Amino acid sequence: MTNWRKSSYSGDGNNCVEVGTGVGIRDSKAPATHLPVSAQAWTAFLKVASAEVSAAVEQ
């Protein structure tokens, strides 16, 4: 069993993406399925997303 977590920005709603450590990502509205994501791919995604947020804040 995987512990799924969602962003603290999601609040109590069910309209979010959840992350399962070592498993992947899933849509909270369709929790029966998930998209497998490797640790390397997740790290690369976070690096790009973080850079995008930083660039937006600087503008």
HTML snippet that shows the backbone in 3Dmol.js (N, CA, C, O; Angstrom):
<script src="https://3Dmol.org/build/3Dmol-min.js"></script>
<div id="view" style="width:600px;height:400px;position:relative"></div>
<script>
const pdb = `
ATOM      1  N   MET A   1       0.852  -1.189   0.000  1.00  0.00           N
ATOM      2  CA  MET A   1       0.000   0.000   0.000  1.00  0.00           C
ATOM      3  C   MET A   1       0.887   1.239   0.000  1.00  0.00           C
ATOM      4  O   MET A   1       1.827   1.344   0.788  1.00  0.00           O
ATOM      5  N   THR A   2       0.584   2.153  -0.872  1.00  0.00           N
ATOM      6  CA  THR A   2       1.347   3.392  -0.990  1.00  0.00           C
ATOM      7  C   THR A   2       0.647   4.517  -0.257  1.00  0.00           C
ATOM      8  O   THR A   2      -0.578   4.637  -0.299  1.00  0.00           O
ATOM      9  N   ASN A   3       1.428   5.329   0.407  1.00  0.00           N
ATOM     10  CA  ASN A   3       0.883   6.538   1.016  1.00  0.00           C
ATOM     11  C   ASN A   3       0.912   7.643  -0.027  1.00  0.00           C
ATOM     12  O   ASN A   3       1.981   8.113  -0.414  1.00  0.00           O
ATOM     13  N   TRP A   4      -0.254   8.051  -0.475  1.00  0.00           N
ATOM     14  CA  TRP A   4      -0.372   9.115  -1.464  1.00  0.00           C
ATOM     15  C   TRP A   4      -0.466  10.438  -0.729  1.00  0.00           C
ATOM     16  O   TRP A   4      -1.091  10.520   0.328  1.00  0.00           O
ATOM     17  N   ARG A   5       0.146  11.465  -1.275  1.00  0.00           N
ATOM     18  CA  ARG A   5       0.053  12.791  -0.671  1.00  0.00           C
ATOM     19  C   ARG A   5      -0.209  13.822  -1.752  1.00  0.00           C
ATOM     20  O   ARG A   5       0.136  13.631  -2.919  1.00  0.00           O
ATOM     21  N   LYS A   6      -0.822  14.911  -1.341  1.00  0.00           N
ATOM     22  CA  LYS A   6      -1.093  15.992  -2.279  1.00  0.00           C
ATOM     23  C   LYS A   6      -0.512  17.284  -1.726  1.00  0.00           C
ATOM     24  O   LYS A   6      -0.170  17.370  -0.546  1.00  0.00           O
ATOM     25  N   SER A   7      -0.406  18.258  -2.565  1.00  0.00           N
ATOM     26  CA  SER A   7       0.142  19.546  -2.185  1.00  0.00           C
ATOM     27  C   SER A   7      -0.698  20.192  -1.099  1.00  0.00           C
ATOM     28  O   SER A   7      -1.921  20.052  -1.079  1.00  0.00           O
ATOM     29  N   SER A   8      -0.038  20.898  -0.202  1.00  0.00           N
ATOM     30  CA  SER A   8      -0.765  21.638   0.833  1.00  0.00           C
ATOM     31  C   SER A   8      -1.593  22.750   0.205  1.00  0.00           C
ATOM     32  O   SER A   8      -2.521  23.256   0.836  1.00  0.00           O
ATOM     33  N   TYR A   9      -1.277  23.135  -1.014  1.00  0.00           N
ATOM     34  CA  TYR A   9      -2.044  24.163  -1.726  1.00  0.00           C
ATOM     35  C   TYR A   9      -3.396  23.640  -2.204  1.00  0.00           C
ATOM     36  O   TYR A   9      -4.263  24.426  -2.584  1.00  0.00           O
ATOM     37  N   SER A  10      -3.582  22.322  -2.188  1.00  0.00           N
ATOM     38  CA  SER A  10      -4.821  21.729  -2.670  1.00  0.00           C
ATOM     39  C   SER A  10      -5.978  21.873  -1.688  1.00  0.00           C
ATOM     40  O   SER A  10      -7.138  21.747  -2.081  1.00  0.00           O
ATOM     41  N   GLY A  11      -5.686  22.130  -0.438  1.00  0.00           N
ATOM     42  CA  GLY A  11      -6.741  22.245   0.562  1.00  0.00           C
ATOM     43  C   GLY A  11      -7.444  20.923   0.767  1.00  0.00           C
ATOM     44  O   GLY A  11      -6.821  19.865   0.676  1.00  0.00           O
ATOM     45  N   ASP A  12      -8.736  20.971   1.042  1.00  0.00           N
ATOM     46  CA  ASP A  12      -9.513  19.761   1.286  1.00  0.00           C
ATOM     47  C   ASP A  12     -10.209  19.249   0.028  1.00  0.00           C
ATOM     48  O   ASP A  12     -10.948  18.266   0.086  1.00  0.00           O
ATOM     49  N   GLY A  13      -9.985  19.895  -1.086  1.00  0.00           N
ATOM     50  CA  GLY A  13     -10.666  19.520  -2.322  1.00  0.00           C
ATOM     51  C   GLY A  13     -10.173  18.215  -2.909  1.00  0.00           C
ATOM     52  O   GLY A  13      -9.140  17.687  -2.498  1.00  0.00           O
ATOM     53  N   ASN A  14     -10.914  17.700  -3.867  1.00  0.00           N
ATOM     54  CA  ASN A  14     -10.559  16.460  -4.553  1.00  0.00           C
ATOM     55  C   ASN A  14     -10.154  16.729  -5.989  1.00  0.00           C
ATOM     56  O   ASN A  14     -10.276  15.847  -6.839  1.00  0.00           O
ATOM     57  N   ASN A  15      -9.680  17.913  -6.273  1.00  0.00           N
ATOM     58  CA  ASN A  15      -9.322  18.291  -7.628  1.00  0.00           C
ATOM     59  C   ASN A  15      -7.816  18.562  -7.666  1.00  0.00           C
ATOM     60  O   ASN A  15      -7.384  19.706  -7.807  1.00  0.00           O
ATOM     61  N   CYS A  16      -7.025  17.491  -7.538  1.00  0.00           N
ATOM     62  CA  CYS A  16      -5.580  17.689  -7.461  1.00  0.00           C
ATOM     63  C   CYS A  16      -4.843  16.467  -7.993  1.00  0.00           C
ATOM     64  O   CYS A  16      -5.444  15.444  -8.321  1.00  0.00           O
ATOM     65  N   VAL A  17      -3.548  16.604  -8.067  1.00  0.00           N
ATOM     66  CA  VAL A  17      -2.668  15.496  -8.419  1.00  0.00           C
ATOM     67  C   VAL A  17      -2.008  15.037  -7.132  1.00  0.00           C
ATOM     68  O   VAL A  17      -1.573  15.857  -6.323  1.00  0.00           O
ATOM     69  N   GLU A  18      -1.933  13.723  -6.942  1.00  0.00           N
ATOM     70  CA  GLU A  18      -1.302  13.158  -5.754  1.00  0.00           C
ATOM     71  C   GLU A  18      -0.025  12.430  -6.152  1.00  0.00           C
ATOM     72  O   GLU A  18       0.089  11.919  -7.266  1.00  0.00           O
ATOM     73  N   VAL A  19       0.935  12.387  -5.231  1.00  0.00           N
ATOM     74  CA  VAL A  19       2.217  11.737  -5.469  1.00  0.00           C
ATOM     75  C   VAL A  19       2.347  10.559  -4.517  1.00  0.00           C
ATOM     76  O   VAL A  19       2.093  10.681  -3.318  1.00  0.00           O
ATOM     77  N   GLY A  20       2.745   9.421  -5.065  1.00  0.00           N
ATOM     78  CA  GLY A  20       3.004   8.227  -4.253  1.00  0.00           C
ATOM     79  C   GLY A  20       4.484   7.903  -4.322  1.00  0.00           C
ATOM     80  O   GLY A  20       5.006   7.601  -5.395  1.00  0.00           O
ATOM     81  N   THR A  21       5.156   7.962  -3.201  1.00  0.00           N
ATOM     82  CA  THR A  21       6.603   7.728  -3.160  1.00  0.00           C
ATOM     83  C   THR A  21       6.939   6.362  -3.745  1.00  0.00           C
ATOM     84  O   THR A  21       6.421   5.334  -3.310  1.00  0.00           O
ATOM     85  N   GLY A  22       7.813   6.378  -4.733  1.00  0.00           N
ATOM     86  CA  GLY A  22       8.244   5.152  -5.378  1.00  0.00           C
ATOM     87  C   GLY A  22       7.233   4.546  -6.336  1.00  0.00           C
ATOM     88  O   GLY A  22       7.462   3.460  -6.869  1.00  0.00           O
ATOM     89  N   VAL A  23       6.113   5.233  -6.564  1.00  0.00           N
ATOM     90  CA  VAL A  23       5.064   4.684  -7.406  1.00  0.00           C
ATOM     91  C   VAL A  23       4.779   5.569  -8.607  1.00  0.00           C
ATOM     92  O   VAL A  23       4.869   5.119  -9.749  1.00  0.00           O
ATOM     93  N   GLY A  24       4.440   6.812  -8.356  1.00  0.00           N
ATOM     94  CA  GLY A  24       4.114   7.710  -9.451  1.00  0.00           C
ATOM     95  C   GLY A  24       3.143   8.783  -9.027  1.00  0.00           C
ATOM     96  O   GLY A  24       3.129   9.218  -7.875  1.00  0.00           O
ATOM     97  N   ILE A  25       2.328   9.205  -9.981  1.00  0.00           N
ATOM     98  CA  ILE A  25       1.350  10.259  -9.736  1.00  0.00           C
ATOM     99  C   ILE A  25      -0.029   9.779 -10.165  1.00  0.00           C
ATOM    100  O   ILE A  25      -0.158   8.896 -11.012  1.00  0.00           O
ATOM    101  N   ARG A  26      -1.065  10.379  -9.562  1.00  0.00           N
ATOM    102  CA  ARG A  26      -2.423  10.023  -9.932  1.00  0.00           C
ATOM    103  C   ARG A  26      -3.332  11.228  -9.756  1.00  0.00           C
ATOM    104  O   ARG A  26      -3.007  12.175  -9.040  1.00  0.00           O
ATOM    105  N   ASP A  27      -4.462  11.171 -10.418  1.00  0.00           N
ATOM    106  CA  ASP A  27      -5.496  12.198 -10.302  1.00  0.00           C
ATOM    107  C   ASP A  27      -6.377  11.819  -9.124  1.00  0.00           C
ATOM    108  O   ASP A  27      -6.848  10.684  -9.049  1.00  0.00           O
ATOM    109  N   SER A  28      -6.606  12.738  -8.211  1.00  0.00           N
ATOM    110  CA  SER A  28      -7.414  12.423  -7.025  1.00  0.00           C
ATOM    111  C   SER A  28      -8.852  12.050  -7.384  1.00  0.00           C
ATOM    112  O   SER A  28      -9.541  11.399  -6.598  1.00  0.00           O
ATOM    113  N   LYS A  29      -9.304  12.461  -8.570  1.00  0.00           N
ATOM    114  CA  LYS A  29     -10.665  12.112  -9.002  1.00  0.00           C
ATOM    115  C   LYS A  29     -10.735  10.697  -9.576  1.00  0.00           C
ATOM    116  O   LYS A  29     -11.825  10.151  -9.744  1.00  0.00           O
ATOM    117  N   ALA A  30      -9.581  10.101  -9.877  1.00  0.00           N
ATOM    118  CA  ALA A  30      -9.529   8.741 -10.432  1.00  0.00           C
ATOM    119  C   ALA A  30      -8.402   7.971  -9.743  1.00  0.00           C
ATOM    120  O   ALA A  30      -7.423   7.598 -10.389  1.00  0.00           O
ATOM    121  N   PRO A  31      -8.533   7.731  -8.440  1.00  0.00           N
ATOM    122  CA  PRO A  31      -7.434   7.150  -7.671  1.00  0.00           C
ATOM    123  C   PRO A  31      -7.115   5.683  -7.962  1.00  0.00           C
ATOM    124  O   PRO A  31      -6.097   5.177  -7.488  1.00  0.00           O
ATOM    125  N   ALA A  32      -7.947   4.998  -8.718  1.00  0.00           N
ATOM    126  CA  ALA A  32      -7.701   3.584  -9.005  1.00  0.00           C
ATOM    127  C   ALA A  32      -6.527   3.382  -9.956  1.00  0.00           C
ATOM    128  O   ALA A  32      -5.948   2.296  -9.993  1.00  0.00           O
ATOM    129  N   THR A  33      -6.168   4.404 -10.720  1.00  0.00           N
ATOM    130  CA  THR A  33      -5.054   4.284 -11.671  1.00  0.00           C
ATOM    131  C   THR A  33      -3.984   5.301 -11.340  1.00  0.00           C
ATOM    132  O   THR A  33      -4.245   6.306 -10.678  1.00  0.00           O
ATOM    133  N   HIS A  34      -2.785   5.031 -11.804  1.00  0.00           N
ATOM    134  CA  HIS A  34      -1.692   5.985 -11.604  1.00  0.00           C
ATOM    135  C   HIS A  34      -0.721   5.912 -12.779  1.00  0.00           C
ATOM    136  O   HIS A  34      -0.709   4.946 -13.542  1.00  0.00           O
ATOM    137  N   LEU A  35       0.078   6.944 -12.899  1.00  0.00           N
ATOM    138  CA  LEU A  35       1.100   7.032 -13.934  1.00  0.00           C
ATOM    139  C   LEU A  35       2.449   6.768 -13.276  1.00  0.00           C
ATOM    140  O   LEU A  35       2.897   7.576 -12.463  1.00  0.00           O
ATOM    141  N   PRO A  36       3.103   5.664 -13.603  1.00  0.00           N
ATOM    142  CA  PRO A  36       4.408   5.384 -13.009  1.00  0.00           C
ATOM    143  C   PRO A  36       5.433   6.447 -13.428  1.00  0.00           C
ATOM    144  O   PRO A  36       5.505   6.827 -14.597  1.00  0.00           O
ATOM    145  N   VAL A  37       6.212   6.913 -12.467  1.00  0.00           N
ATOM    146  CA  VAL A  37       7.251   7.906 -12.727  1.00  0.00           C
ATOM    147  C   VAL A  37       8.502   7.481 -11.958  1.00  0.00           C
ATOM    148  O   VAL A  37       8.446   7.236 -10.753  1.00  0.00           O
ATOM    149  N   SER A  38       9.622   7.396 -12.658  1.00  0.00           N
ATOM    150  CA  SER A  38      10.870   6.999 -11.993  1.00  0.00           C
ATOM    151  C   SER A  38      11.375   8.134 -11.104  1.00  0.00           C
ATOM    152  O   SER A  38      10.995   9.293 -11.270  1.00  0.00           O
ATOM    153  N   ALA A  39      12.227   7.778 -10.172  1.00  0.00           N
ATOM    154  CA  ALA A  39      12.810   8.790  -9.285  1.00  0.00           C
ATOM    155  C   ALA A  39      13.587   9.826 -10.091  1.00  0.00           C
ATOM    156  O   ALA A  39      13.549  11.013  -9.769  1.00  0.00           O
ATOM    157  N   GLN A  40      14.284   9.395 -11.124  1.00  0.00           N
ATOM    158  CA  GLN A  40      15.051  10.314 -11.956  1.00  0.00           C
ATOM    159  C   GLN A  40      14.138  11.286 -12.702  1.00  0.00           C
ATOM    160  O   GLN A  40      14.429  12.479 -12.787  1.00  0.00           O
ATOM    161  N   ALA A  41      13.038  10.772 -13.239  1.00  0.00           N
ATOM    162  CA  ALA A  41      12.092  11.630 -13.959  1.00  0.00           C
ATOM    163  C   ALA A  41      11.431  12.623 -13.013  1.00  0.00           C
ATOM    164  O   ALA A  41      11.234  13.783 -13.373  1.00  0.00           O
ATOM    165  N   TRP A  42      11.088  12.179 -11.807  1.00  0.00           N
ATOM    166  CA  TRP A  42      10.448  13.062 -10.826  1.00  0.00           C
ATOM    167  C   TRP A  42      11.411  14.168 -10.404  1.00  0.00           C
ATOM    168  O   TRP A  42      11.012  15.326 -10.281  1.00  0.00           O
ATOM    169  N   THR A  43      12.673  13.816 -10.183  1.00  0.00           N
ATOM    170  CA  THR A  43      13.683  14.806  -9.814  1.00  0.00           C
ATOM    171  C   THR A  43      13.856  15.834 -10.922  1.00  0.00           C
ATOM    172  O   THR A  43      13.956  17.030 -10.647  1.00  0.00           O
ATOM    173  N   ALA A  44      13.891  15.384 -12.166  1.00  0.00           N
ATOM    174  CA  ALA A  44      14.024  16.302 -13.298  1.00  0.00           C
ATOM    175  C   ALA A  44      12.806  17.219 -13.388  1.00  0.00           C
ATOM    176  O   ALA A  44      12.948  18.418 -13.628  1.00  0.00           O
ATOM    177  N   PHE A  45      11.612  16.661 -13.198  1.00  0.00           N
ATOM    178  CA  PHE A  45      10.394  17.470 -13.217  1.00  0.00           C
ATOM    179  C   PHE A  45      10.436  18.549 -12.138  1.00  0.00           C
ATOM    180  O   PHE A  45      10.138  19.712 -12.409  1.00  0.00           O
ATOM    181  N   LEU A  46      10.802  18.168 -10.925  1.00  0.00           N
ATOM    182  CA  LEU A  46      10.855  19.137  -9.829  1.00  0.00           C
ATOM    183  C   LEU A  46      11.879  20.237 -10.089  1.00  0.00           C
ATOM    184  O   LEU A  46      11.658  21.396  -9.736  1.00  0.00           O
ATOM    185  N   LYS A  47      12.990  19.874 -10.704  1.00  0.00           N
ATOM    186  CA  LYS A  47      14.025  20.859 -11.017  1.00  0.00           C
ATOM    187  C   LYS A  47      13.503  21.894 -12.020  1.00  0.00           C
ATOM    188  O   LYS A  47      13.716  23.094 -11.846  1.00  0.00           O
ATOM    189  N   VAL A  48      12.826  21.426 -13.060  1.00  0.00           N
ATOM    190  CA  VAL A  48      12.270  22.331 -14.072  1.00  0.00           C
ATOM    191  C   VAL A  48      11.147  23.176 -13.485  1.00  0.00           C
ATOM    192  O   VAL A  48      11.080  24.381 -13.725  1.00  0.00           O
ATOM    193  N   ALA A  49      10.265  22.542 -12.715  1.00  0.00           N
ATOM    194  CA  ALA A  49       9.147  23.278 -12.114  1.00  0.00           C
ATOM    195  C   ALA A  49       9.654  24.346 -11.158  1.00  0.00           C
ATOM    196  O   ALA A  49       9.128  25.459 -11.139  1.00  0.00           O
ATOM    197  N   SER A  50      10.655  24.025 -10.377  1.00  0.00           N
ATOM    198  CA  SER A  50      11.233  24.982  -9.439  1.00  0.00           C
ATOM    199  C   SER A  50      11.868  26.159 -10.183  1.00  0.00           C
ATOM    200  O   SER A  50      11.727  27.308  -9.765  1.00  0.00           O
ATOM    201  N   ALA A  51      12.558  25.873 -11.272  1.00  0.00           N
ATOM    202  CA  ALA A  51      13.172  26.939 -12.070  1.00  0.00           C
ATOM    203  C   ALA A  51      12.107  27.849 -12.672  1.00  0.00           C
ATOM    204  O   ALA A  51      12.276  29.067 -12.712  1.00  0.00           O
ATOM    205  N   GLU A  52      11.008  27.255 -13.140  1.00  0.00           N
ATOM    206  CA  GLU A  52       9.909  28.049 -13.718  1.00  0.00           C
ATOM    207  C   GLU A  52       9.285  28.962 -12.669  1.00  0.00           C
ATOM    208  O   GLU A  52       8.995  30.125 -12.952  1.00  0.00           O
ATOM    209  N   VAL A  53       9.077  28.448 -11.472  1.00  0.00           N
ATOM    210  CA  VAL A  53       8.491  29.255 -10.399  1.00  0.00           C
ATOM    211  C   VAL A  53       9.444  30.379 -10.027  1.00  0.00           C
ATOM    212  O   VAL A  53       9.015  31.519  -9.847  1.00  0.00           O
ATOM    213  N   SER A  54      10.719  30.076  -9.912  1.00  0.00           N
ATOM    214  CA  SER A  54      11.708  31.093  -9.571  1.00  0.00           C
ATOM    215  C   SER A  54      11.752  32.191 -10.631  1.00  0.00           C
ATOM    216  O   SER A  54      11.832  33.374 -10.300  1.00  0.00           O
ATOM    217  N   ALA A  55      11.700  31.804 -11.888  1.00  0.00           N
ATOM    218  CA  ALA A  55      11.731  32.782 -12.982  1.00  0.00           C
ATOM    219  C   ALA A  55      10.484  33.663 -12.950  1.00  0.00           C
ATOM    220  O   ALA A  55      10.570  34.863 -13.210  1.00  0.00           O
ATOM    221  N   ALA A  56       9.342  33.087 -12.637  1.00  0.00           N
ATOM    222  CA  ALA A  56       8.095  33.855 -12.582  1.00  0.00           C
ATOM    223  C   ALA A  56       8.108  34.845 -11.421  1.00  0.00           C
ATOM    224  O   ALA A  56       7.596  35.958 -11.548  1.00  0.00           O
ATOM    225  N   VAL A  57       8.683  34.450 -10.304  1.00  0.00           N
ATOM    226  CA  VAL A  57       8.746  35.326  -9.130  1.00  0.00           C
ATOM    227  C   VAL A  57       9.672  36.509  -9.395  1.00  0.00           C
ATOM    228  O   VAL A  57       9.414  37.620  -8.931  1.00  0.00           O
ATOM    229  N   GLU A  58      10.745  36.273 -10.135  1.00  0.00           N
ATOM    230  CA  GLU A  58      11.714  37.332 -10.424  1.00  0.00           C
ATOM    231  C   GLU A  58      11.158  38.398 -11.358  1.00  0.00           C
ATOM    232  O   GLU A  58      11.680  39.513 -11.388  1.00  0.00           O
ATOM    233  N   GLN A  59      10.118  38.088 -12.120  1.00  0.00           N
ATOM    234  CA  GLN A  59       9.589  39.048 -13.099  1.00  0.00           C
ATOM    235  C   GLN A  59       8.778  40.102 -12.464  1.00  0.00           C
ATOM    236  O   GLN A  59       8.263  40.984 -13.151  1.00  0.00           O
TER     237      GLN A  59
END
`;
const viewer = $3Dmol.createViewer("view");
viewer.addModel(pdb, "pdb");
viewer.setStyle({}, {cartoon: {color: "spectrum"}});
viewer.zoomTo();
viewer.render();
</script>
